[in-house]
Amino acid sequence: MSEVEELIKRIEELRLNMIKIKEGKSYTDPEVVAASRELDVVLDKYQGMLVKRTDED
């Protein structure tokens, strides 16, 4: 599995986890915020890889 595919899989896992954590909580709940930040880090890495690939083409 390529690094991009692994990131996509991880993004989906984190997204589903955040949805599960959010149930019954506000968006400002510390647990929800932590899950969102973790997802943001992986999304930023994914976006950086896409930009790099585009620049190389």
DSSP file (Angstrom, degrees, kcal/mol; ACC not computed):
  #  RESIDUE AA STRUCTURE BP1 BP2  ACC     N-H-->O    O-->H-N    N-H-->O    O-->H-N    TCO  KAPPA ALPHA  PHI   PSI    X-CA   Y-CA   Z-CA
    1    1 A M              0   0    0      0, 0.0     2,-0.0     0, 0.0     5,-0.0   0.000 360.0 360.0 360.0 133.4    0.0    0.0    0.0
    2    2 A S     >  -     0   0    0      1,-0.1     4,-2.3     4,-0.0     5,-0.2  -0.250 360.0-109.4 -73.2 164.4    1.4    3.4   -1.0
    3    3 A E  H  > S+     0   0    0      1,-0.2     4,-2.2     2,-0.2     5,-0.1   0.878 120.4  52.5 -62.1 -38.2    1.9    6.2    1.6
    4    4 A V  H  > S+     0   0    0      2,-0.2     4,-2.4     1,-0.2    -1,-0.2   0.926 109.5  48.6 -63.7 -44.6   -1.0    8.1    0.0
    5    5 A E  H  > S+     0   0    0      1,-0.2     4,-2.2     2,-0.2    -2,-0.2   0.887 110.5  51.5 -63.3 -38.5   -3.3    5.1    0.3
    6    6 A E  H  X S+     0   0    0     -4,-2.3     4,-2.5     2,-0.2    -1,-0.2   0.901 109.9  49.5 -64.3 -40.6   -2.2    4.7    4.0
    7    7 A L  H  X S+     0   0    0     -4,-2.2     4,-2.9     2,-0.2    -2,-0.2   0.911 109.3  51.4 -65.0 -41.9   -3.0    8.3    4.7
    8    8 A I  H  X S+     0   0    0     -4,-2.4     4,-2.1     2,-0.2    -2,-0.2   0.916 111.3  48.1 -60.7 -43.0   -6.4    8.0    3.1
    9    9 A K  H  X S+     0   0    0     -4,-2.2     4,-2.2     2,-0.2    -2,-0.2   0.922 112.7  48.1 -62.9 -44.3   -7.2    5.0    5.2
   10   10 A R  H  X S+     0   0    0     -4,-2.5     4,-2.7     2,-0.2     5,-0.2   0.893 109.0  54.1 -64.6 -40.1   -6.0    6.8    8.3
   11   11 A I  H  X S+     0   0    0     -4,-2.9     4,-2.6     1,-0.2    -1,-0.2   0.927 109.5  47.7 -59.1 -45.8   -8.1    9.9    7.5
   12   12 A E  H  X S+     0   0    0     -4,-2.1     4,-2.4     2,-0.2     5,-0.2   0.905 111.7  50.1 -63.9 -41.4  -11.2    7.7    7.2
   13   13 A E  H  X S+     0   0    0     -4,-2.2     4,-2.2     1,-0.2    -2,-0.2   0.936 113.8  44.7 -61.5 -46.6  -10.4    6.0   10.5
   14   14 A L  H  X S+     0   0    0     -4,-2.7     4,-2.5     2,-0.2    -2,-0.2   0.871 111.7  53.2 -67.1 -37.0   -9.9    9.3   12.3
   15   15 A R  H  X S+     0   0    0     -4,-2.6     4,-2.1    -5,-0.2    -1,-0.2   0.937 111.4  45.1 -63.1 -46.8  -13.0   10.8   10.7
   16   16 A L  H  X S+     0   0    0     -4,-2.4     4,-2.2     1,-0.2    -2,-0.2   0.883 112.4  52.4 -64.8 -38.1  -15.2    7.9   11.9
   17   17 A N  H  X S+     0   0    0     -4,-2.2     4,-2.7    -5,-0.2    -2,-0.2   0.912 108.5  50.2 -62.6 -43.0  -13.6    8.1   15.3
   18   18 A M  H  X S+     0   0    0     -4,-2.5     4,-2.4     2,-0.2    -2,-0.2   0.900 109.4  51.1 -64.1 -40.5  -14.4   11.8   15.6
   19   19 A I  H  X S+     0   0    0     -4,-2.1     4,-1.0     2,-0.2    -1,-0.2   0.919 111.9  47.7 -61.2 -43.4  -18.0   11.2   14.6
   20   20 A K  H >< S+     0   0    0     -4,-2.2     3,-0.6     1,-0.2    -2,-0.2   0.923 113.0  47.4 -63.9 -45.1  -18.3    8.5   17.2
   21   21 A I  H 3< S+     0   0    0     -4,-2.7    -1,-0.2     1,-0.2    -2,-0.2   0.872 106.9  59.0 -63.4 -37.7  -16.7   10.7   19.9
   22   22 A K  H >< S+     0   0    0     -4,-2.4     3,-3.0    -5,-0.2    -1,-0.2   0.754  74.7 116.1 -65.7 -26.7  -18.9   13.7   19.0
   23   23 A E  T << S-     0   0    0     -4,-1.0     3,-0.1    -3,-0.6    -3,-0.0  -0.223  93.6  -2.1 -52.9 119.1  -22.2   11.8   19.7
   24   24 A G  T 3  S+     0   0    0      1,-0.3     2,-0.3     0, 0.0    -1,-0.3   0.527 116.9  98.6  79.2   6.9  -23.9   13.6   22.6
   25   25 A K  S <  S-     0   0    0     -3,-3.0    -1,-0.3     4,-0.0     2,-0.1  -0.842  73.7-109.7-123.5 160.3  -21.1   16.1   23.0
   26   26 A S    >   -     0   0    0     -2,-0.3     3,-1.4     1,-0.1     6,-0.2  -0.442  31.6-112.1 -82.3 162.8  -20.6   19.7   21.9
   27   27 A Y  T 3  S+     0   0    0      1,-0.3    -1,-0.1    -2,-0.1    -5,-0.0   0.702 118.2  56.2 -66.7 -18.4  -18.0   20.6   19.3
   28   28 A T  T 3  S+     0   0    0      4,-0.1    -1,-0.3     5,-0.1     5,-0.0   0.421  74.9 123.9 -95.2   1.4  -16.0   22.4   22.0
   29   29 A D  S <> S-     0   0    0     -3,-1.4     4,-2.7     1,-0.1     3,-0.5  -0.415  70.3-125.4 -59.2 133.5  -15.7   19.3   24.2
   30   30 A P  H  > S+     0   0    0      0, 0.0     4,-2.3     0, 0.0     5,-0.2   0.832 109.6  52.2 -54.0 -36.2  -12.0   18.7   24.8
   31   31 A E  H  > S+     0   0    0      2,-0.2     4,-1.9     1,-0.2     5,-0.1   0.892 111.5  46.3 -68.3 -38.9  -12.2   15.1   23.6
   32   32 A V  H  > S+     0   0    0     -3,-0.5     4,-2.4    -6,-0.2    -1,-0.2   0.910 112.5  50.4 -68.4 -42.9  -13.9   16.2   20.3
   33   33 A V  H  X S+     0   0    0     -4,-2.7     4,-2.5     1,-0.2    -2,-0.2   0.910 110.0  50.6 -61.9 -42.6  -11.3   19.0   19.9
   34   34 A A  H  X S+     0   0    0     -4,-2.3     4,-2.1    -5,-0.2    -1,-0.2   0.912 111.3  47.8 -62.5 -42.9   -8.5   16.6   20.4
   35   35 A A  H  X S+     0   0    0     -4,-1.9     4,-2.1     1,-0.2    -1,-0.2   0.894 111.7  50.9 -64.7 -39.6   -9.9   14.2   17.8
   36   36 A S  H  X S+     0   0    0     -4,-2.4     4,-2.5     2,-0.2    -2,-0.2   0.903 109.8  49.5 -64.6 -41.7  -10.4   17.0   15.4
   37   37 A R  H  X S+     0   0    0     -4,-2.5     4,-2.1     2,-0.2    -1,-0.2   0.897 108.9  52.2 -65.1 -40.0   -6.8   18.2   15.8
   38   38 A E  H  X S+     0   0    0     -4,-2.1     4,-1.5     1,-0.2    -1,-0.2   0.917 111.5  47.0 -62.1 -42.6   -5.5   14.7   15.2
   39   39 A L  H  X S+     0   0    0     -4,-2.1     4,-2.7     1,-0.2    -2,-0.2   0.904 108.6  55.9 -64.1 -41.7   -7.5   14.5   12.0
   40   40 A D  H  X S+     0   0    0     -4,-2.5     4,-2.7     1,-0.2    -2,-0.2   0.885 103.6  54.3 -58.5 -40.3   -6.2   17.9   11.0
   41   41 A V  H  X S+     0   0    0     -4,-2.1     4,-1.9     1,-0.2    -1,-0.2   0.926 112.0  43.3 -60.7 -45.2   -2.6   16.9   11.3
   42   42 A V  H  X S+     0   0    0     -4,-1.5     4,-2.4     2,-0.2    -2,-0.2   0.890 112.9  52.2 -70.2 -38.9   -3.1   13.9    9.0
   43   43 A L  H  X S+     0   0    0     -4,-2.7     4,-2.8     2,-0.2    -2,-0.2   0.904 108.8  51.1 -62.5 -40.8   -5.2   16.0    6.5
   44   44 A D  H  X S+     0   0    0     -4,-2.7     4,-2.4     2,-0.2    -2,-0.2   0.909 110.3  48.9 -62.2 -41.8   -2.4   18.6    6.4
   45   45 A K  H  X S+     0   0    0     -4,-1.9     4,-2.0     2,-0.2    -2,-0.2   0.917 112.0  49.1 -63.2 -43.2    0.1   15.8    5.7
   46   46 A Y  H  X S+     0   0    0     -4,-2.4     4,-2.1     2,-0.2    -2,-0.2   0.926 111.4  48.7 -61.9 -46.6   -2.1   14.4    2.9
   47   47 A Q  H  X S+     0   0    0     -4,-2.8     4,-2.5     1,-0.2    -1,-0.2   0.904 109.5  53.1 -62.0 -41.1   -2.6   17.8    1.3
   48   48 A G  H  X S+     0   0    0     -4,-2.4     4,-2.3     1,-0.2    -1,-0.2   0.892 108.3  50.3 -60.6 -40.1    1.2   18.5    1.4
   49   49 A M  H  X S+     0   0    0     -4,-2.0     4,-2.3     2,-0.2    -1,-0.2   0.894 110.4  49.8 -65.7 -39.2    1.8   15.2   -0.4
   50   50 A L  H  X S+     0   0    0     -4,-2.1     4,-2.3     2,-0.2    -2,-0.2   0.912 111.0  48.6 -66.1 -42.1   -0.8   16.1   -3.1
   51   51 A V  H  X S+     0   0    0     -4,-2.5     4,-2.5     2,-0.2    -2,-0.2   0.921 111.6  50.2 -63.0 -43.5    0.8   19.5   -3.6
   52   52 A K  H  X S+     0   0    0     -4,-2.3     4,-1.6     1,-0.2    -2,-0.2   0.910 111.1  48.6 -61.6 -42.6    4.2   18.0   -3.8
   53   53 A R  H  X S+     0   0    0     -4,-2.3     4,-1.1     1,-0.2    -1,-0.2   0.892 111.4  50.0 -64.9 -39.3    3.0   15.4   -6.4
   54   54 A T  H  < S+     0   0    0     -4,-2.3     3,-0.4     1,-0.2    -2,-0.2   0.905 109.7  50.8 -65.3 -42.1    1.3   18.1   -8.4
   55   55 A D  H  < S+     0   0    0     -4,-2.5    -1,-0.2     1,-0.2    -2,-0.2   0.819 107.8  53.8 -65.5 -30.4    4.5   20.2   -8.4
   56   56 A E  H  <        0   0    0     -4,-1.6    -1,-0.2     1,-0.2    -2,-0.2   0.747 360.0 360.0 -75.9 -23.6    6.6   17.2   -9.6
   57   57 A D     <        0   0    0     -4,-1.1    -1,-0.2    -3,-0.4    -2,-0.2   0.468 360.0 360.0 -79.0 360.0    4.3   16.6  -12.6
